[in-house]
Every structure is written in C-alpha cells, then in structure tokens.
C-alpha cells in the first residue's frame, strides 16, 4: 500500500527536490548544469566545507554496527575526526569522492581553492563548529528517542514526484521534529515562508508519516545554525504556502519539459511563466539569469555561462537528447555527494598539530598531547 502510494505517476519523467527547484529559480542554466546534465566543474570551497560537516554530523548520530555504541564520546575525539576528514579531503590523492564505488558515474570532486590559506582557515572553522556541536548534541543522541539522519524521501504529490534528504528527524510522544543544518542564521523571510521548509513539511506528511514508527503529526521545524549553536523554529506551513509550492513546481516542470523535449502536456499549456523565459521553450535552450549578481556567488559554471552568452554552446535540448531518453524516465533524483577522505591521512600531521595548538587556549582542550617515543599521535576514532 505504502509503495503504491509513493510510486511516481506516469507523466512524472523528472524528479523534483527543494535544492533543484531553488537552483532553477535562481538561475535556470546553473540548475541544468548542476542537476540535469551535469558538467565537470570545481566545487565551491564553502560548499565542500558544508558537505564535510553534514557527513560528520551523520556519523556522530550513527551507532557502530558491532558495538551498538555512538562514536566520538568526547569533544577531543570529535574534533580529531573532523581534522582527519577535512585534511584527508584536501590533501588526499583522490580528493573528496575518491573512495566512491561508482567512480565512472561519480567522478572525483575537485575544489576551486582561491588561495593556499583557505583550507587551513576552513579547518580551523570546522574545529570551532565541532567544539560547539558535540556538547549540544551528545545528550540528544543518547535520549533513546527514535531518530533518523540523512533521511531520504520520495513521494507523489499533486501529480509530481518529489525527492530529497532531511538532515534529521526526531520522534517525540506528541509529534515529530524536522531539523535542518545551516551555516548561519536563517533569514526571517525564508523562516516564515521559504520553499525548502514547505517542501520538508510536505515530505513528512506524505511520506514519513505513513511509516509505522512515524505516525505522529509534525510539531516543529528547527533550523540549527552550526556556526553559533543556536536554533530557530520555523512556523508550520498552511494552505497558502502549499499553494505557492505547487505553483512553483507546475511552472518549473512545464518549463523544463517544454524546453528539453519540445512537448508540453495539454493541461499545462495555460501555465504563465514568471520565473523562466518562455522563449527558451521555442529555442530549445536554457538561458542563465542575467545580468550576473549575488545569485552567481556559489555557481561553478561561469565559463559555461560566458560561452552561452557568446553563442558558443550547443542547445540544452541537444545536450539532453544526447544524454537521456525521456521516455525511459531518466534518473533525475538529487543526492548529497558523500564526503570521502583518504584512509592514509592522519589527524596528527604537522599542520593539524599547529592549528590545534593555536586553539587549545580558546577551547580549553589538549587536542594532541605528545606521546613519548612516537613522533605522530594515534589516528582519531573513526
């Protein structure tokens, strides 16, 4: 029953996530190059930092399969794990995704470092974040409640196939709580009516709540700022927010299907385009949002954008046709790329010890005490 309810409808040839939808609204060309027909491009350093932290947070809440115990039972071990992971990603010969089992489909993810000092600055920032995260969340993970991290969902809503990942779900007696990790305080306008939290509430109501262990209402949506350790509560969404989400999804789906295939379903031909250039459907091409501005801050595709502006790129429809057959239902499901670290990189490198020493006074921690007779301390718990 549950599987049939969430099976994608016959016309849902693409899968929609909050990230994909938001990216396309900001810049359609960036959305196309990130999610539909990805093109190799270096990752933004701050995006890599966020991926690494999310991966660490997930492991923090995951019990060891053999012992049944949580890892990192001290702040020191948690910080050591962060340092090993970050330095492994930065200095490891395979980059961040080098240990992926599907290297052909998931190539090594490189990072566009603007200078040689940024990796160290982000390492230091991660140490501070880890020192804040552990004491706040260690009691939470030991409270015995049912909980899921990196909770993936796929659900059929209003004739569309929605997918995504929720950072954390916690079940209480009177309801469930959705927690989303952010690298700063969430703006008031997004807290009140942002599409991402509307998306997550919808996912809980139409997917998770159908499962036996989650048959409780959603009582809160929490935004956790991992830089400050503070949390914000987002108001639960109502009919107005769900109506706006459906409007965005209908416009997005119609635009993308029309542009990439040249065909629009009859019942969608009345759609009014507000966020997309309707001429793209006639041209069979996806245009960027110009002029360039703040929306370009984390974009990896400046070169491709400049080529489009000069008329030196093939049409998006041609690129798509060469890569996918729409009749087969191409796998457009988004996923958060795993942060991989090289196993031979140790937390006790000279760089790690140097930065740790600078922070010992601030954090009141002896991160890597000297070990008699050994030039390198032991690797942290993994």
Secondary structure, 3 states (H helix, E strand, C coil): CHHHHCCCCCCCCCEECHHHHHHHHHCHHHHHHHHHCCCCCCEEHHHHHHHHHHHHHHHHCCECCCCCCECCCCHHHHHHHHHHHHHHHHHCCCCCCCCCCCCCCCCCCCEECCCCCHHHHHHHHHHHHHHHHHHHHHHHHCCCCCEEEEEEEEEEECCEEEEEEEEEEEEECCEEEEEEEECCCCCHHHHHHCHHHHHHHHHHHHCHHHCHHHCCCEEEEEEEECCCCEEEEECCCCHHHHHHHHHHHHHHHHHHHHHHHCCCCHHHCCCCCCCCCCHHHHHCCCCCCCCCCHHHCCCCCHHHHHHHHCCCCCCHHHHHHHHCCHHHCCCCCCCCCCCCCCCCCCCCCHHHHHHHHHHHHHHCCCCCCCECCECCCCCCCC
